[in-house]
Amino acid sequence: MNESTVKLYDRISLNRDFPEYNLKQGDVATFIDTVPDPEGIEEGYILEVFNALGESIDVVTVPKSAVEPLHPNEILSVRNLVQV
């Protein structure tokens, strides 16, 4: 991913699952900040996650490489957050 492709407060999609946060590849979030990796390997991205109504439901940190910019040829979808 090119560093200039994601700007502060851009909406992004995840390119992998994060079961610890109940997030899946393709979920959309908002990029709100960065955090350095204490081991100096990969910068982290702080993301705010919203439900389908636009209500904030979580703030998570993922590796920078797990984030992709949204593209005009993509469409959003809805999934149930509650695991049955």
GISUL-V923881 format. One line per field, one symbol per residue. psi: psi as a letter, one per 40 degrees, with the letter a starting at -180 (. if undefined). A space follows every 50 residues. Layout:
psi = ???
This chain:
psi = hhdedhiheihiiieiigddefiiheihihheiihihdeedhiihhihhi aeeehheihihiideehiiiieeiiiiiihdhh.
